[in-house]
Amino acid sequence: MASSVQRKRIRKAPAARRAEIVDAAAAVALGEGLECVTLQRIADELDVRPGLISHYFGTAEDLVAEAFGAATGAELDVLLPEERTGGTCTEHLARFFALAAGPEFDRLSRLWINAWHLRGSRPVLNERVLERETAWRTRLESLVREGVARGEFRTDDPYVTTLQIIVVLDGLGAHANTDTSYRPEAVARMAVTVAEQGLGLARGALGPVGSAASE
C-alpha cells in the first residue's frame, strides 16, 4: 500500500504570522527589488499557500508598501533612534553618518530609489514613501534642533540645514546605484561636510577627514 506523508501545518498567532510575512517581503525587496514582492513569491519563500498571504494582505500592492515601510522603518530606528540615551547631539549625529556610510545603507538606498521609481503608478506605495520621508526629516530635524538648543550647533534655520543634509544623502544614495568600487573620500564625506558647515562645527567634528578630502 502506498503511503503518503502529510506536511504538518504549523499554526501561528495572527500577529506572528503577519510579522513573518512582512519580514520575508522586506528581505525580498532589499535583495531583489520591490517588483519581486508578489503574493506567490512570498508564499514560496515561507512554504505556504498564496491564500494565506492574501488573508493578511488583500493585494500585492499592500504587501509591497508594507515591505518598504518595514525595511525603511527599521533603517531609521537604527540610524536615528527616536529615544536617545547618553552622549551629545554631535556624537549622535557623527554615529548617524558613520552608519550611513556602510554597505548596508547602500542596499537600503537602492530600495529607496526603487520605490521612488515605482511610486508614480502605485498609490499605496506612494503614500508609504511620503510617510517615511516625513519621518526621516522629522527625526533628523529633531536632533538638529536639540543640538541648537544645547548650544552644540549653530544654524539660523534648522529645517533648511536638515533639508540640505538630506538632499546630499539622497544624491549619495543615487550614486550607490553606480560603480562604487572607487568613491573618493571627498565625495563619500559630502554629507558630513555639508552638516559641519551648516551647523557651525569644526572640520572633522562629525568624522575623520581622510587624505583625499583634505587635498
ChimeraX commands (.cxc) that place a marker at each C-alpha (Angstrom):
marker #1 position 0.00,0.00,0.00 radius 0.5
marker #1 position 1.36,3.37,-0.96 radius 0.5
marker #1 position 1.83,5.73,1.90 radius 0.5
marker #1 position 1.98,9.48,1.93 radius 0.5
marker #1 position 3.47,11.85,4.42 radius 0.5
marker #1 position 1.42,14.94,5.01 radius 0.5
marker #1 position 3.26,18.10,5.89 radius 0.5
marker #1 position 2.23,19.25,9.32 radius 0.5
marker #1 position 0.89,22.79,9.23 radius 0.5
marker #1 position 2.22,24.99,11.98 radius 0.5
marker #1 position -0.40,27.36,13.33 radius 0.5
marker #1 position 0.88,30.73,14.43 radius 0.5
marker #1 position -0.77,33.64,16.17 radius 0.5
marker #1 position -2.05,36.19,13.61 radius 0.5
marker #1 position 0.40,38.89,14.74 radius 0.5
marker #1 position 3.35,36.49,14.48 radius 0.5
marker #1 position 2.28,35.22,11.08 radius 0.5
marker #1 position 1.80,38.75,9.73 radius 0.5
marker #1 position 5.22,39.78,11.02 radius 0.5
marker #1 position 6.77,36.72,9.37 radius 0.5
marker #1 position 5.17,37.65,6.04 radius 0.5
marker #1 position 6.35,41.26,6.27 radius 0.5
marker #1 position 9.89,40.20,7.19 radius 0.5
marker #1 position 10.04,37.84,4.22 radius 0.5
marker #1 position 8.69,40.51,1.88 radius 0.5
marker #1 position 11.17,43.09,3.18 radius 0.5
marker #1 position 14.05,40.66,2.63 radius 0.5
marker #1 position 12.98,40.05,-0.97 radius 0.5
marker #1 position 12.56,43.79,-1.54 radius 0.5
marker #1 position 16.04,44.53,-0.22 radius 0.5
marker #1 position 17.68,41.70,-2.11 radius 0.5
marker #1 position 15.86,41.80,-5.44 radius 0.5
marker #1 position 13.63,44.86,-5.61 radius 0.5
marker #1 position 10.03,45.72,-4.86 radius 0.5
marker #1 position 8.87,44.36,-8.22 radius 0.5
marker #1 position 9.70,40.86,-6.97 radius 0.5
marker #1 position 7.37,41.14,-3.99 radius 0.5
marker #1 position 4.27,39.18,-5.05 radius 0.5
marker #1 position 1.83,37.07,-3.08 radius 0.5
marker #1 position 3.07,33.92,-4.83 radius 0.5
marker #1 position 6.74,34.74,-4.27 radius 0.5
marker #1 position 6.32,35.34,-0.55 radius 0.5
marker #1 position 4.18,32.21,-0.24 radius 0.5
marker #1 position 7.03,30.26,-1.86 radius 0.5
marker #1 position 9.56,31.86,0.49 radius 0.5
marker #1 position 7.54,30.76,3.52 radius 0.5
marker #1 position 6.42,27.45,2.02 radius 0.5
marker #1 position 2.72,28.24,2.48 radius 0.5
marker #1 position -0.24,28.64,0.17 radius 0.5
marker #1 position -0.76,32.04,-1.52 radius 0.5
marker #1 position -4.20,32.17,0.10 radius 0.5
marker #1 position -2.55,32.52,3.49 radius 0.5
marker #1 position -0.66,35.60,2.30 radius 0.5
marker #1 position -3.78,37.17,0.78 radius 0.5
marker #1 position -5.60,36.58,4.07 radius 0.5
marker #1 position -3.30,39.20,5.61 radius 0.5
marker #1 position -2.70,41.34,2.52 radius 0.5
marker #1 position -5.56,41.64,0.06 radius 0.5
marker #1 position -3.33,42.77,-2.81 radius 0.5
marker #1 position 0.33,42.60,-3.71 radius 0.5
marker #1 position 0.40,46.41,-3.63 radius 0.5
marker #1 position -0.48,46.38,0.06 radius 0.5
marker #1 position 2.31,43.92,0.72 radius 0.5
marker #1 position 4.83,45.92,-1.34 radius 0.5
marker #1 position 4.05,49.08,0.63 radius 0.5
marker #1 position 4.33,47.21,3.93 radius 0.5
marker #1 position 7.64,45.63,2.90 radius 0.5
marker #1 position 9.08,49.04,2.01 radius 0.5
marker #1 position 7.76,50.56,5.22 radius 0.5
marker #1 position 9.20,47.78,7.36 radius 0.5
marker #1 position 12.65,47.91,5.78 radius 0.5
marker #1 position 12.99,51.68,5.87 radius 0.5
marker #1 position 11.40,51.98,9.30 radius 0.5
marker #1 position 13.96,49.56,10.71 radius 0.5
marker #1 position 16.67,51.56,8.95 radius 0.5
marker #1 position 15.50,54.79,10.55 radius 0.5
marker #1 position 15.35,53.29,14.03 radius 0.5
marker #1 position 18.96,52.10,13.69 radius 0.5
marker #1 position 20.39,55.27,12.18 radius 0.5
marker #1 position 18.36,57.82,14.12 radius 0.5
marker #1 position 16.76,56.27,17.22 radius 0.5
marker #1 position 13.78,58.21,18.47 radius 0.5
marker #1 position 14.88,57.67,22.07 radius 0.5
marker #1 position 18.49,58.78,22.51 radius 0.5
marker #1 position 20.30,57.93,25.73 radius 0.5
marker #1 position 23.63,59.42,26.73 radius 0.5
marker #1 position 26.10,61.24,24.55 radius 0.5
marker #1 position 25.96,64.66,22.93 radius 0.5
marker #1 position 23.97,65.61,19.85 radius 0.5
marker #1 position 27.26,65.91,17.99 radius 0.5
marker #1 position 28.12,62.32,18.93 radius 0.5
marker #1 position 24.70,61.06,17.86 radius 0.5
marker #1 position 24.98,62.85,14.53 radius 0.5
marker #1 position 28.51,61.52,14.00 radius 0.5
marker #1 position 27.23,57.99,14.71 radius 0.5
marker #1 position 24.46,58.53,12.16 radius 0.5
marker #1 position 26.91,59.48,9.42 radius 0.5
marker #1 position 29.27,56.62,10.28 radius 0.5
marker #1 position 26.48,54.06,9.99 radius 0.5
marker #1 position 25.03,55.70,6.86 radius 0.5
marker #1 position 28.38,55.28,5.10 radius 0.5
marker #1 position 28.26,51.49,5.45 radius 0.5
marker #1 position 27.36,48.97,2.72 radius 0.5
marker #1 position 24.03,48.17,4.39 radius 0.5
marker #1 position 22.96,51.76,3.80 radius 0.5
marker #1 position 23.83,51.42,0.10 radius 0.5
marker #1 position 21.44,48.48,-0.13 radius 0.5
marker #1 position 18.68,50.50,1.51 radius 0.5
marker #1 position 19.46,53.45,-0.73 radius 0.5
marker #1 position 18.80,51.24,-3.72 radius 0.5
marker #1 position 15.46,50.29,-2.19 radius 0.5
marker #1 position 14.55,53.97,-1.80 radius 0.5
marker #1 position 15.43,54.65,-5.45 radius 0.5
marker #1 position 13.39,51.62,-6.46 radius 0.5
marker #1 position 10.39,52.98,-4.52 radius 0.5
marker #1 position 10.76,56.48,-5.97 radius 0.5
marker #1 position 10.74,54.94,-9.45 radius 0.5
marker #1 position 7.59,52.89,-8.81 radius 0.5
marker #1 position 5.59,55.31,-6.66 radius 0.5
marker #1 position 4.00,57.18,-9.58 radius 0.5
marker #1 position 1.94,54.16,-10.60 radius 0.5
marker #1 position 1.41,52.67,-7.15 radius 0.5
marker #1 position -0.67,54.94,-4.89 radius 0.5
marker #1 position -0.37,52.76,-1.78 radius 0.5
marker #1 position 3.41,52.67,-2.10 radius 0.5
marker #1 position 3.48,56.42,-2.80 radius 0.5
marker #1 position 1.62,57.09,0.44 radius 0.5
marker #1 position 4.10,54.96,2.38 radius 0.5
marker #1 position 7.09,56.68,0.73 radius 0.5
marker #1 position 5.73,60.10,1.69 radius 0.5
marker #1 position 5.14,58.88,5.22 radius 0.5
marker #1 position 8.71,57.61,5.54 radius 0.5
marker #1 position 10.20,60.75,4.00 radius 0.5
marker #1 position 8.37,62.83,6.60 radius 0.5
marker #1 position 9.56,60.54,9.40 radius 0.5
marker #1 position 13.17,60.83,8.22 radius 0.5
marker #1 position 13.06,64.62,8.01 radius 0.5
marker #1 position 11.31,64.95,11.36 radius 0.5
marker #1 position 13.75,62.65,13.17 radius 0.5
marker #1 position 16.85,64.36,11.77 radius 0.5
marker #1 position 15.45,67.84,12.29 radius 0.5
marker #1 position 14.64,66.96,15.90 radius 0.5
marker #1 position 18.29,66.05,16.51 radius 0.5
marker #1 position 19.47,69.26,14.85 radius 0.5
marker #1 position 17.08,71.42,16.89 radius 0.5
marker #1 position 18.13,69.70,20.10 radius 0.5
marker #1 position 21.76,70.39,19.26 radius 0.5
marker #1 position 20.94,74.06,18.66 radius 0.5
marker #1 position 19.08,74.27,21.98 radius 0.5
marker #1 position 22.08,72.78,23.78 radius 0.5
marker #1 position 24.46,75.21,22.13 radius 0.5
marker #1 position 26.31,72.49,20.20 radius 0.5
marker #1 position 25.05,73.52,16.75 radius 0.5
marker #1 position 24.67,76.97,15.22 radius 0.5
marker #1 position 22.22,77.48,12.38 radius 0.5
marker #1 position 19.66,80.19,11.64 radius 0.5
marker #1 position 17.23,77.65,10.18 radius 0.5
marker #1 position 17.39,74.02,11.42 radius 0.5
marker #1 position 14.77,72.98,8.85 radius 0.5
marker #1 position 16.80,74.26,5.89 radius 0.5
marker #1 position 20.02,72.72,7.22 radius 0.5
marker #1 position 18.22,69.40,7.68 radius 0.5
marker #1 position 16.96,69.51,4.09 radius 0.5
marker #1 position 20.46,70.29,2.80 radius 0.5
marker #1 position 21.83,67.22,4.57 radius 0.5
marker #1 position 19.01,65.01,3.25 radius 0.5
marker #1 position 19.46,66.26,-0.33 radius 0.5
marker #1 position 23.16,65.32,-0.26 radius 0.5
marker #1 position 22.37,61.93,1.31 radius 0.5
marker #1 position 19.81,61.30,-1.43 radius 0.5
marker #1 position 22.42,62.14,-4.05 radius 0.5
marker #1 position 24.90,59.74,-2.47 radius 0.5
marker #1 position 22.14,57.14,-2.38 radius 0.5
marker #1 position 21.67,57.55,-6.13 radius 0.5
marker #1 position 25.41,57.15,-6.54 radius 0.5
marker #1 position 25.11,53.79,-4.78 radius 0.5
marker #1 position 23.43,52.53,-7.95 radius 0.5
marker #1 position 26.62,53.22,-9.90 radius 0.5
marker #1 position 30.03,51.58,-9.61 radius 0.5
marker #1 position 31.08,52.40,-6.05 radius 0.5
marker #1 position 34.35,50.48,-6.15 radius 0.5
marker #1 position 36.08,53.87,-6.15 radius 0.5
marker #1 position 34.39,56.62,-4.19 radius 0.5
marker #1 position 36.81,59.45,-3.33 radius 0.5
marker #1 position 36.84,60.45,0.31 radius 0.5
marker #1 position 35.77,63.98,-0.60 radius 0.5
marker #1 position 32.65,62.54,-2.26 radius 0.5
marker #1 position 31.91,59.96,0.43 radius 0.5
marker #1 position 32.16,62.68,3.06 radius 0.5
marker #1 position 29.99,65.27,1.27 radius 0.5
marker #1 position 27.02,64.97,3.63 radius 0.5
marker #1 position 29.29,65.26,6.66 radius 0.5
marker #1 position 30.96,68.34,5.17 radius 0.5
marker #1 position 27.60,69.99,4.49 radius 0.5
marker #1 position 26.44,69.19,8.04 radius 0.5
marker #1 position 29.60,70.55,9.65 radius 0.5
marker #1 position 29.42,73.76,7.64 radius 0.5
marker #1 position 25.67,74.19,8.11 radius 0.5
marker #1 position 25.83,73.59,11.86 radius 0.5
marker #1 position 28.88,75.72,12.56 radius 0.5
marker #1 position 31.07,72.77,13.54 radius 0.5
marker #1 position 34.81,72.43,13.11 radius 0.5
marker #1 position 36.05,70.35,10.21 radius 0.5
marker #1 position 36.25,66.74,11.36 radius 0.5
marker #1 position 33.79,67.20,14.25 radius 0.5
marker #1 position 31.42,64.63,12.70 radius 0.5
marker #1 position 34.00,62.15,11.49 radius 0.5
marker #1 position 37.62,61.74,10.46 radius 0.5
marker #1 position 38.91,63.68,7.46 radius 0.5
marker #1 position 40.82,61.43,5.07 radius 0.5
marker #1 position 43.72,62.49,2.92 radius 0.5
marker #1 position 41.57,62.62,-0.22 radius 0.5
marker #1 position 39.16,65.01,1.44 radius 0.5
marker #1 position 41.89,67.28,2.73 radius 0.5
marker #1 position 43.72,67.76,-0.55 radius 0.5
marker link #1:1,2 radius 0.2
marker link #1:2,3 radius 0.2
marker link #1:3,4 radius 0.2
marker link #1:4,5 radius 0.2
marker link #1:5,6 radius 0.2
marker link #1:6,7 radius 0.2
marker link #1:7,8 radius 0.2
marker link #1:8,9 radius 0.2
marker link #1:9,10 radius 0.2
marker link #1:10,11 radius 0.2
marker link #1:11,12 radius 0.2
marker link #1:12,13 radius 0.2
marker link #1:13,14 radius 0.2
marker link #1:14,15 radius 0.2
marker link #1:15,16 radius 0.2
marker link #1:16,17 radius 0.2
marker link #1:17,18 radius 0.2
marker link #1:18,19 radius 0.2
marker link #1:19,20 radius 0.2
marker link #1:20,21 radius 0.2
marker link #1:21,22 radius 0.2
marker link #1:22,23 radius 0.2
marker link #1:23,24 radius 0.2
marker link #1:24,25 radius 0.2
marker link #1:25,26 radius 0.2
marker link #1:26,27 radius 0.2
marker link #1:27,28 radius 0.2
marker link #1:28,29 radius 0.2
marker link #1:29,30 radius 0.2
marker link #1:30,31 radius 0.2
marker link #1:31,32 radius 0.2
marker link #1:32,33 radius 0.2
marker link #1:33,34 radius 0.2
marker link #1:34,35 radius 0.2
marker link #1:35,36 radius 0.2
marker link #1:36,37 radius 0.2
marker link #1:37,38 radius 0.2
marker link #1:38,39 radius 0.2
marker link #1:39,40 radius 0.2
marker link #1:40,41 radius 0.2
marker link #1:41,42 radius 0.2
marker link #1:42,43 radius 0.2
marker link #1:43,44 radius 0.2
marker link #1:44,45 radius 0.2
marker link #1:45,46 radius 0.2
marker link #1:46,47 radius 0.2
marker link #1:47,48 radius 0.2
marker link #1:48,49 radius 0.2
marker link #1:49,50 radius 0.2
marker link #1:50,51 radius 0.2
marker link #1:51,52 radius 0.2
marker link #1:52,53 radius 0.2
marker link #1:53,54 radius 0.2
marker link #1:54,55 radius 0.2
marker link #1:55,56 radius 0.2
marker link #1:56,57 radius 0.2
marker link #1:57,58 radius 0.2
marker link #1:58,59 radius 0.2
marker link #1:59,60 radius 0.2
marker link #1:60,61 radius 0.2
marker link #1:61,62 radius 0.2
marker link #1:62,63 radius 0.2
marker link #1:63,64 radius 0.2
marker link #1:64,65 radius 0.2
marker link #1:65,66 radius 0.2
marker link #1:66,67 radius 0.2
marker link #1:67,68 radius 0.2
marker link #1:68,69 radius 0.2
marker link #1:69,70 radius 0.2
marker link #1:70,71 radius 0.2
marker link #1:71,72 radius 0.2
marker link #1:72,73 radius 0.2
marker link #1:73,74 radius 0.2
marker link #1:74,75 radius 0.2
marker link #1:75,76 radius 0.2
marker link #1:76,77 radius 0.2
marker link #1:77,78 radius 0.2
marker link #1:78,79 radius 0.2
marker link #1:79,80 radius 0.2
marker link #1:80,81 radius 0.2
marker link #1:81,82 radius 0.2
marker link #1:82,83 radius 0.2
marker link #1:83,84 radius 0.2
marker link #1:84,85 radius 0.2
marker link #1:85,86 radius 0.2
marker link #1:86,87 radius 0.2
marker link #1:87,88 radius 0.2
marker link #1:88,89 radius 0.2
marker link #1:89,90 radius 0.2
marker link #1:90,91 radius 0.2
marker link #1:91,92 radius 0.2
marker link #1:92,93 radius 0.2
marker link #1:93,94 radius 0.2
marker link #1:94,95 radius 0.2
marker link #1:95,96 radius 0.2
marker link #1:96,97 radius 0.2
marker link #1:97,98 radius 0.2
marker link #1:98,99 radius 0.2
marker link #1:99,100 radius 0.2
marker link #1:100,101 radius 0.2
marker link #1:101,102 radius 0.2
marker link #1:102,103 radius 0.2
marker link #1:103,104 radius 0.2
marker link #1:104,105 radius 0.2
marker link #1:105,106 radius 0.2
marker link #1:106,107 radius 0.2
marker link #1:107,108 radius 0.2
marker link #1:108,109 radius 0.2
marker link #1:109,110 radius 0.2
marker link #1:110,111 radius 0.2
marker link #1:111,112 radius 0.2
marker link #1:112,113 radius 0.2
marker link #1:113,114 radius 0.2
marker link #1:114,115 radius 0.2
marker link #1:115,116 radius 0.2
marker link #1:116,117 radius 0.2
marker link #1:117,118 radius 0.2
marker link #1:118,119 radius 0.2
marker link #1:119,120 radius 0.2
marker link #1:120,121 radius 0.2
marker link #1:121,122 radius 0.2
marker link #1:122,123 radius 0.2
marker link #1:123,124 radius 0.2
marker link #1:124,125 radius 0.2
marker link #1:125,126 radius 0.2
marker link #1:126,127 radius 0.2
marker link #1:127,128 radius 0.2
marker link #1:128,129 radius 0.2
marker link #1:129,130 radius 0.2
marker link #1:130,131 radius 0.2
marker link #1:131,132 radius 0.2
marker link #1:132,133 radius 0.2
marker link #1:133,134 radius 0.2
marker link #1:134,135 radius 0.2
marker link #1:135,136 radius 0.2
marker link #1:136,137 radius 0.2
marker link #1:137,138 radius 0.2
marker link #1:138,139 radius 0.2
marker link #1:139,140 radius 0.2
marker link #1:140,141 radius 0.2
marker link #1:141,142 radius 0.2
marker link #1:142,143 radius 0.2
marker link #1:143,144 radius 0.2
marker link #1:144,145 radius 0.2
marker link #1:145,146 radius 0.2
marker link #1:146,147 radius 0.2
marker link #1:147,148 radius 0.2
marker link #1:148,149 radius 0.2
marker link #1:149,150 radius 0.2
marker link #1:150,151 radius 0.2
marker link #1:151,152 radius 0.2
marker link #1:152,153 radius 0.2
marker link #1:153,154 radius 0.2
marker link #1:154,155 radius 0.2
marker link #1:155,156 radius 0.2
marker link #1:156,157 radius 0.2
marker link #1:157,158 radius 0.2
marker link #1:158,159 radius 0.2
marker link #1:159,160 radius 0.2
marker link #1:160,161 radius 0.2
marker link #1:161,162 radius 0.2
marker link #1:162,163 radius 0.2
marker link #1:163,164 radius 0.2
marker link #1:164,165 radius 0.2
marker link #1:165,166 radius 0.2
marker link #1:166,167 radius 0.2
marker link #1:167,168 radius 0.2
marker link #1:168,169 radius 0.2
marker link #1:169,170 radius 0.2
marker link #1:170,171 radius 0.2
marker link #1:171,172 radius 0.2
marker link #1:172,173 radius 0.2
marker link #1:173,174 radius 0.2
marker link #1:174,175 radius 0.2
marker link #1:175,176 radius 0.2
marker link #1:176,177 radius 0.2
marker link #1:177,178 radius 0.2
marker link #1:178,179 radius 0.2
marker link #1:179,180 radius 0.2
marker link #1:180,181 radius 0.2
marker link #1:181,182 radius 0.2
marker link #1:182,183 radius 0.2
marker link #1:183,184 radius 0.2
marker link #1:184,185 radius 0.2
marker link #1:185,186 radius 0.2
marker link #1:186,187 radius 0.2
marker link #1:187,188 radius 0.2
marker link #1:188,189 radius 0.2
marker link #1:189,190 radius 0.2
marker link #1:190,191 radius 0.2
marker link #1:191,192 radius 0.2
marker link #1:192,193 radius 0.2
marker link #1:193,194 radius 0.2
marker link #1:194,195 radius 0.2
marker link #1:195,196 radius 0.2
marker link #1:196,197 radius 0.2
marker link #1:197,198 radius 0.2
marker link #1:198,199 radius 0.2
marker link #1:199,200 radius 0.2
marker link #1:200,201 radius 0.2
marker link #1:201,202 radius 0.2
marker link #1:202,203 radius 0.2
marker link #1:203,204 radius 0.2
marker link #1:204,205 radius 0.2
marker link #1:205,206 radius 0.2
marker link #1:206,207 radius 0.2
marker link #1:207,208 radius 0.2
marker link #1:208,209 radius 0.2
marker link #1:209,210 radius 0.2
marker link #1:210,211 radius 0.2
marker link #1:211,212 radius 0.2
marker link #1:212,213 radius 0.2
marker link #1:213,214 radius 0.2
marker link #1:214,215 radius 0.2
view
